Amino acid sequence: MKLITNAKNVDVLYEDNHVIGINKRVGDIVQGDKTGDTPLSEHLKAYLKKKYNKPGEAYLGVVHRLDRPTTGIVLFAKTSKALSRLNTMFADKAQVQKTYWALVDAMPPATEGTLTHWLVRNEKQNKSVAHNKEVQHSKKAVLHYKLLKSFDHYHLLEIDLITGRHHQIRAQLAAIGLHIKGDLKYGAKRSNPDGGICLHAYKLTFEHPVKKEVITIEATPNWQLSK
């Protein structure tokens, strides 16, 4: 994986002295995993080191993550103070609003609604299964969706997460017969050319950890679709 060394290689959406928000690409991993691929956090450290001509290693704290095939907004902390405060905020889902866009292969049961399931995570398969009622080892998952637009073969949903569970959007939509474009793991019929899925972290709203003002970051996906 190529190391990010200049602004041309990283899509910065918001940056100040305390936080940096970027538009994650398909295939990037936010934090290191068993693949051994260089994570996005390390690429950004190199980017910050060069941008600000830092003599030592740049500090960067991981606040939250996105699945590898998912794109969109990821927020990082540039100071330990910011990281501590953001960790507390992100742990309390009521303090942070995450909005996603998803392209699905069928019409939802209504143009707007709330889905409630109980998810069971399978560590070996790296997959979650949604149940309609509470079962052993399950965690409650809630999201709200709204139909934004319909295309020839797909439908664009806007999704607000109420809880934050492993593969929550992917599993809950699949449970009602809606498969995200390219998401073979959750029932899509074919993959996308880039190996990603059409699930995008579109908007993130949070209170700045130091300035205490409300910050909203948006990132529109570059999906190419017919009308």
N, C-alpha and C positions, 0 to 999 in steps of 0.2 A: 504493500500500500504506500502510495506516494505521500511524503511528508509535506504538510502545509507550511509554506514559508513566506507567503505574501498574501495581500488582501484579495488578489485575483482568485485564490483557491478556497476562500471561505466567504460564505454569505452572511455577513453580520447585519442583524436586524436592529439591534439596540446595544449600545455600549456606553458605560460611564466608568467612574473610578471603582465601582463596587460590584457591578454585574455585567455580564455579556450574554446576549441572546442571539442564537444563530439559527439558520434554516438548514436543518439536517438533510443530507442527501440519502438516497437509497443505498444500502450496503454499509453505511457508516455505523460503527458500534460506539455507543456513548462511553462505556466503561469496558475495561479489559475482560475477556472471557476465555474459555478453554481453546478457542481457535488460535489464540496467540497473535491475532491481527492487532495492529496498533490502534488503540481507541481514539475517538474524537477528542477526548480530553487532552491526550498527549499532542495531537496535531495543533490544538489551540494554544497549548503552552508554547510551542515553537513559534506560532504566529505572533503571540504577545511578546515573546522574547525579542523577536526581530523588529516588530513594530515600534516598541518602546526602547529598543537598544539596551535591554537589561543585561547586566554582567553575569547574573546567576540565573537559576531556573525561575520561571514565572510561576506564581501561585495560581492555582485554579481548582475550585471545588465543584464536584458534581452534585447538583441539586435534585435532578430527576432524570428519568431515562425514557427513550422510545425504543420500540422493537426495531431490530435491524432492517426489515423491509419497509418500515414506516418512515415517512418524511415529515418535516415541519419543525416547529419551534422547540428548541431545547435551551434551557437557561442554566448558566454556570455562574458561580461566585468568584470574584477576583480577590476577595479578602476573607480571612477566617471569621471576622465579625459578621459579614454578610452571609456566609455559608451557614453559620449557627442559626441566625434569625430566619433565613429562608427554609432551612430544614424543619424548623418549628411550624412555619406557615404551611408548608407543603404536607406535613403530617396531619394537619387539621384541614380537611378537604373544603370546609366552609370558607376558608380564608383565600383560596385560590380558585379561579374559574378557568377550566380547560375546555376549549371548544374544538371539535374535530370535524373534518369533512370526510365523507366516505362515499365511494361509488359502488352501488350494489346492483345485482343482476335481476332484481324483481321489485315490484311495487310493494311498499310497506302496507300493513293492514289498514292504516289510517294515515292521513297527511301529517299528523303530529301525535305523539304519544309518549308514554313512559314505560320502559321495560324493567321488570324486576325478576331476577333469577338468583339462584344459589350456585356458585361456581366451585367446581372441584378441580384442583390442579394436578396434572399428571407430570411429574418431574422428568420421567424417562422420555416421554414423547414431547416434552416442552409444549404442552397444550392444556387448555382448560375446557371443561365440559359444563354446559349450563343446564341446570335442573329447574323445573317449575316450582318445586317446594324444597324445603330445607332437608338435606341429607347429611350423612356422616362426613366430617372434615370439610364441609362446604362453607363458603363465605358469601354473604349477601352482596349482590351487585345491582346497582340502579343507574340507569341513564335516561336522558330525555332526548328524543329525536324529532326532527322536523324535515319534511320534504322540501327541498329548495327548487329543484328543477329536474325534468325528465328529458333524456336524450333518446336516440334510436333504440339502444339496447341496454342502457344503464340509467340509474336514477341517483341523483345527488342528495345525500342526507347531511344535515348539520346536527351534530351530536354534542350535548353537554353532559359531561361526566359528573355524577353525583357521588359515586364511590370510585376508588381506583384499585382495580384488581388485575391480576395477570391476564393478558389478552382479553380484557373485558369486552371491548367493543366487538372484536372479531367473533368471540364465542356467543355473545348475546344476539347479535344479528343473525348468525348462522342458525341459532336455535329457533328463529321464527322464519327460516327459509330465505334469508337475505345473505348472499355471499359477496364479499368484497372482491372487486375485480383484481385478479391475479393471486388471490389468497388460496392456493391449493390446499394448504393445511386445514382450512375450514370450509372446504367444499366447492371452491371455484373450479370451473371446468378447464381453464387454461391459464397459463402463467403470463405475466407481462414480459416484454422483451428485456427489460433491465433487471428482472428478478425481484422487483419490488411489488408492493400491493398498493392499491389506491385508497390508502388511509393516511390522512394528513392532519397534523396538529396545526390547525389554522389560526387559533387565537389563544393568547394567554394573558390573563388579568391578575395582578397581584399588587400588594402594597410594597413599595420600595423599602428594603430592609434598613436603610439609613435616612433617606430623605422623607420617608413616611407619606409619600404621595402615591396615588393609584397609577400604575403603569399598565398600559395595554399594548401588546405586541401582536402584529398580524403578519401572516405569510401566506400568500396565495399559491396554490400548487400549479405546476406547469403541465397539467394533463392536456393531451390533445384529443378532443372528442368532436364528433359530428353533431349537428343540431338535433 
